[in-house]
Amino acid sequence: MLKRYVPLRLDPELIDLLDNIAIKRSQSRASVMREGLLFFAQRHAIISETEHRRILADEFLFLALDTIIQREHSDVHGELLNEAARRARALRG
């Protein structure tokens, strides 16, 4: 596979860490960096899928609870929405 050149500036401390890993593994710094970037990209894809499932589950629970409250406790539904909005505003500052 043809590799492409990507310029990258790194802190000296990170370069030292990479060099130490490369020496221990008898690899080049570039090989260690490629392996680390691949690991990060694959992990990010997994985390993204996990985050998607969490968001889906959260939205489902919110919708289910909202439906139940609307049907069985319609007298407090509006108050609960207003309180939720107030708390969200307070968190934003």
PyMOL CGO cylinders between C-alpha atoms (Angstrom):
from pymol import cmd
from pymol.cgo import CYLINDER

trace = [
    CYLINDER, 0.00, 0.00, 0.00, 1.32, 3.43, -0.91, 0.3, 1, 1, 1, 1, 1, 1,
    CYLINDER, 1.32, 3.43, -0.91, 1.73, 5.51, 2.22, 0.3, 1, 1, 1, 1, 1, 1,
    CYLINDER, 1.73, 5.51, 2.22, 1.09, 9.24, 2.20, 0.3, 1, 1, 1, 1, 1, 1,
    CYLINDER, 1.09, 9.24, 2.20, 3.11, 11.82, 4.07, 0.3, 1, 1, 1, 1, 1, 1,
    CYLINDER, 3.11, 11.82, 4.07, 1.33, 13.72, 6.87, 0.3, 1, 1, 1, 1, 1, 1,
    CYLINDER, 1.33, 13.72, 6.87, 3.32, 16.43, 8.66, 0.3, 1, 1, 1, 1, 1, 1,
    CYLINDER, 3.32, 16.43, 8.66, 2.69, 16.44, 12.40, 0.3, 1, 1, 1, 1, 1, 1,
    CYLINDER, 2.69, 16.44, 12.40, 4.13, 18.57, 15.19, 0.3, 1, 1, 1, 1, 1, 1,
    CYLINDER, 4.13, 18.57, 15.19, 4.59, 16.82, 18.54, 0.3, 1, 1, 1, 1, 1, 1,
    CYLINDER, 4.59, 16.82, 18.54, 5.72, 17.90, 21.98, 0.3, 1, 1, 1, 1, 1, 1,
    CYLINDER, 5.72, 17.90, 21.98, 9.23, 16.71, 22.87, 0.3, 1, 1, 1, 1, 1, 1,
    CYLINDER, 9.23, 16.71, 22.87, 7.84, 14.69, 25.79, 0.3, 1, 1, 1, 1, 1, 1,
    CYLINDER, 7.84, 14.69, 25.79, 5.57, 12.73, 23.46, 0.3, 1, 1, 1, 1, 1, 1,
    CYLINDER, 5.57, 12.73, 23.46, 8.42, 12.10, 21.05, 0.3, 1, 1, 1, 1, 1, 1,
    CYLINDER, 8.42, 12.10, 21.05, 10.49, 10.73, 23.94, 0.3, 1, 1, 1, 1, 1, 1,
    CYLINDER, 10.49, 10.73, 23.94, 7.65, 8.40, 24.94, 0.3, 1, 1, 1, 1, 1, 1,
    CYLINDER, 7.65, 8.40, 24.94, 7.25, 7.20, 21.36, 0.3, 1, 1, 1, 1, 1, 1,
    CYLINDER, 7.25, 7.20, 21.36, 10.99, 6.66, 21.03, 0.3, 1, 1, 1, 1, 1, 1,
    CYLINDER, 10.99, 6.66, 21.03, 11.07, 4.60, 24.23, 0.3, 1, 1, 1, 1, 1, 1,
    CYLINDER, 11.07, 4.60, 24.23, 8.24, 2.40, 22.96, 0.3, 1, 1, 1, 1, 1, 1,
    CYLINDER, 8.24, 2.40, 22.96, 9.96, 2.04, 19.60, 0.3, 1, 1, 1, 1, 1, 1,
    CYLINDER, 9.96, 2.04, 19.60, 13.23, 0.96, 21.26, 0.3, 1, 1, 1, 1, 1, 1,
    CYLINDER, 13.23, 0.96, 21.26, 11.48, -1.58, 23.49, 0.3, 1, 1, 1, 1, 1, 1,
    CYLINDER, 11.48, -1.58, 23.49, 9.64, -3.06, 20.50, 0.3, 1, 1, 1, 1, 1, 1,
    CYLINDER, 9.64, -3.06, 20.50, 12.53, -2.78, 18.04, 0.3, 1, 1, 1, 1, 1, 1,
    CYLINDER, 12.53, -2.78, 18.04, 10.38, -0.70, 15.72, 0.3, 1, 1, 1, 1, 1, 1,
    CYLINDER, 10.38, -0.70, 15.72, 10.66, 2.71, 14.16, 0.3, 1, 1, 1, 1, 1, 1,
    CYLINDER, 10.66, 2.71, 14.16, 8.96, 5.71, 15.74, 0.3, 1, 1, 1, 1, 1, 1,
    CYLINDER, 8.96, 5.71, 15.74, 6.78, 5.96, 12.62, 0.3, 1, 1, 1, 1, 1, 1,
    CYLINDER, 6.78, 5.96, 12.62, 5.59, 2.35, 13.04, 0.3, 1, 1, 1, 1, 1, 1,
    CYLINDER, 5.59, 2.35, 13.04, 4.65, 3.00, 16.65, 0.3, 1, 1, 1, 1, 1, 1,
    CYLINDER, 4.65, 3.00, 16.65, 2.79, 6.15, 15.64, 0.3, 1, 1, 1, 1, 1, 1,
    CYLINDER, 2.79, 6.15, 15.64, 0.91, 4.36, 12.83, 0.3, 1, 1, 1, 1, 1, 1,
    CYLINDER, 0.91, 4.36, 12.83, -0.09, 1.56, 15.19, 0.3, 1, 1, 1, 1, 1, 1,
    CYLINDER, -0.09, 1.56, 15.19, -1.21, 4.07, 17.84, 0.3, 1, 1, 1, 1, 1, 1,
    CYLINDER, -1.21, 4.07, 17.84, -3.25, 6.09, 15.36, 0.3, 1, 1, 1, 1, 1, 1,
    CYLINDER, -3.25, 6.09, 15.36, -4.90, 2.96, 13.99, 0.3, 1, 1, 1, 1, 1, 1,
    CYLINDER, -4.90, 2.96, 13.99, -5.77, 1.85, 17.54, 0.3, 1, 1, 1, 1, 1, 1,
    CYLINDER, -5.77, 1.85, 17.54, -7.24, 5.29, 18.30, 0.3, 1, 1, 1, 1, 1, 1,
    CYLINDER, -7.24, 5.29, 18.30, -9.29, 5.36, 15.09, 0.3, 1, 1, 1, 1, 1, 1,
    CYLINDER, -9.29, 5.36, 15.09, -10.67, 1.84, 15.68, 0.3, 1, 1, 1, 1, 1, 1,
    CYLINDER, -10.67, 1.84, 15.68, -11.46, 2.62, 19.32, 0.3, 1, 1, 1, 1, 1, 1,
    CYLINDER, -11.46, 2.62, 19.32, -13.17, 5.85, 18.31, 0.3, 1, 1, 1, 1, 1, 1,
    CYLINDER, -13.17, 5.85, 18.31, -15.40, 3.92, 15.88, 0.3, 1, 1, 1, 1, 1, 1,
    CYLINDER, -15.40, 3.92, 15.88, -16.36, 1.52, 18.68, 0.3, 1, 1, 1, 1, 1, 1,
    CYLINDER, -16.36, 1.52, 18.68, -17.03, 4.35, 21.11, 0.3, 1, 1, 1, 1, 1, 1,
    CYLINDER, -17.03, 4.35, 21.11, -19.08, 6.16, 18.50, 0.3, 1, 1, 1, 1, 1, 1,
    CYLINDER, -19.08, 6.16, 18.50, -21.27, 3.07, 18.03, 0.3, 1, 1, 1, 1, 1, 1,
    CYLINDER, -21.27, 3.07, 18.03, -21.62, 2.69, 21.79, 0.3, 1, 1, 1, 1, 1, 1,
    CYLINDER, -21.62, 2.69, 21.79, -22.53, 6.35, 22.15, 0.3, 1, 1, 1, 1, 1, 1,
    CYLINDER, -22.53, 6.35, 22.15, -25.13, 5.95, 19.40, 0.3, 1, 1, 1, 1, 1, 1,
    CYLINDER, -25.13, 5.95, 19.40, -26.72, 3.01, 21.24, 0.3, 1, 1, 1, 1, 1, 1,
    CYLINDER, -26.72, 3.01, 21.24, -26.77, 5.01, 24.50, 0.3, 1, 1, 1, 1, 1, 1,
    CYLINDER, -26.77, 5.01, 24.50, -28.39, 7.98, 22.81, 0.3, 1, 1, 1, 1, 1, 1,
    CYLINDER, -28.39, 7.98, 22.81, -30.97, 5.72, 21.19, 0.3, 1, 1, 1, 1, 1, 1,
    CYLINDER, -30.97, 5.72, 21.19, -31.74, 4.08, 24.55, 0.3, 1, 1, 1, 1, 1, 1,
    CYLINDER, -31.74, 4.08, 24.55, -31.94, 7.46, 26.31, 0.3, 1, 1, 1, 1, 1, 1,
    CYLINDER, -31.94, 7.46, 26.31, -34.30, 8.85, 23.69, 0.3, 1, 1, 1, 1, 1, 1,
    CYLINDER, -34.30, 8.85, 23.69, -36.50, 5.75, 23.84, 0.3, 1, 1, 1, 1, 1, 1,
    CYLINDER, -36.50, 5.75, 23.84, -36.71, 5.96, 27.64, 0.3, 1, 1, 1, 1, 1, 1,
    CYLINDER, -36.71, 5.96, 27.64, -37.49, 9.68, 27.48, 0.3, 1, 1, 1, 1, 1, 1,
    CYLINDER, -37.49, 9.68, 27.48, -40.26, 9.15, 24.94, 0.3, 1, 1, 1, 1, 1, 1,
    CYLINDER, -40.26, 9.15, 24.94, -41.72, 6.20, 26.83, 0.3, 1, 1, 1, 1, 1, 1,
    CYLINDER, -41.72, 6.20, 26.83, -41.72, 8.06, 30.14, 0.3, 1, 1, 1, 1, 1, 1,
    CYLINDER, -41.72, 8.06, 30.14, -43.14, 11.20, 28.52, 0.3, 1, 1, 1, 1, 1, 1,
    CYLINDER, -43.14, 11.20, 28.52, -45.98, 9.14, 27.02, 0.3, 1, 1, 1, 1, 1, 1,
    CYLINDER, -45.98, 9.14, 27.02, -46.74, 7.50, 30.38, 0.3, 1, 1, 1, 1, 1, 1,
    CYLINDER, -46.74, 7.50, 30.38, -46.73, 10.83, 32.22, 0.3, 1, 1, 1, 1, 1, 1,
    CYLINDER, -46.73, 10.83, 32.22, -48.94, 12.46, 29.58, 0.3, 1, 1, 1, 1, 1, 1,
    CYLINDER, -48.94, 12.46, 29.58, -51.48, 9.62, 29.83, 0.3, 1, 1, 1, 1, 1, 1,
    CYLINDER, -51.48, 9.62, 29.83, -51.46, 8.94, 33.55, 0.3, 1, 1, 1, 1, 1, 1,
    CYLINDER, -51.46, 8.94, 33.55, -50.37, 12.25, 35.09, 0.3, 1, 1, 1, 1, 1, 1,
    CYLINDER, -50.37, 12.25, 35.09, -51.42, 14.90, 32.59, 0.3, 1, 1, 1, 1, 1, 1,
    CYLINDER, -51.42, 14.90, 32.59, -52.02, 17.36, 35.44, 0.3, 1, 1, 1, 1, 1, 1,
    CYLINDER, -52.02, 17.36, 35.44, -48.27, 17.63, 36.19, 0.3, 1, 1, 1, 1, 1, 1,
    CYLINDER, -48.27, 17.63, 36.19, -46.82, 17.05, 32.69, 0.3, 1, 1, 1, 1, 1, 1,
    CYLINDER, -46.82, 17.05, 32.69, -46.43, 20.75, 31.90, 0.3, 1, 1, 1, 1, 1, 1,
    CYLINDER, -46.43, 20.75, 31.90, -44.92, 21.51, 35.29, 0.3, 1, 1, 1, 1, 1, 1,
    CYLINDER, -44.92, 21.51, 35.29, -42.37, 18.73, 34.82, 0.3, 1, 1, 1, 1, 1, 1,
    CYLINDER, -42.37, 18.73, 34.82, -41.38, 20.04, 31.39, 0.3, 1, 1, 1, 1, 1, 1,
    CYLINDER, -41.38, 20.04, 31.39, -41.00, 23.56, 32.79, 0.3, 1, 1, 1, 1, 1, 1,
    CYLINDER, -41.00, 23.56, 32.79, -38.86, 22.29, 35.67, 0.3, 1, 1, 1, 1, 1, 1,
    CYLINDER, -38.86, 22.29, 35.67, -36.69, 20.29, 33.27, 0.3, 1, 1, 1, 1, 1, 1,
    CYLINDER, -36.69, 20.29, 33.27, -36.20, 23.40, 31.13, 0.3, 1, 1, 1, 1, 1, 1,
    CYLINDER, -36.20, 23.40, 31.13, -35.30, 25.46, 34.22, 0.3, 1, 1, 1, 1, 1, 1,
    CYLINDER, -35.30, 25.46, 34.22, -32.71, 22.88, 35.30, 0.3, 1, 1, 1, 1, 1, 1,
    CYLINDER, -32.71, 22.88, 35.30, -31.22, 22.71, 31.81, 0.3, 1, 1, 1, 1, 1, 1,
    CYLINDER, -31.22, 22.71, 31.81, -30.85, 26.50, 31.76, 0.3, 1, 1, 1, 1, 1, 1,
    CYLINDER, -30.85, 26.50, 31.76, -29.20, 26.41, 35.21, 0.3, 1, 1, 1, 1, 1, 1,
    CYLINDER, -29.20, 26.41, 35.21, -26.66, 23.85, 33.99, 0.3, 1, 1, 1, 1, 1, 1,
    CYLINDER, -26.66, 23.85, 33.99, -25.75, 26.04, 31.03, 0.3, 1, 1, 1, 1, 1, 1,
    CYLINDER, -25.75, 26.04, 31.03, -25.11, 28.97, 33.37, 0.3, 1, 1, 1, 1, 1, 1,
]
cmd.load_cgo(trace, "trace")
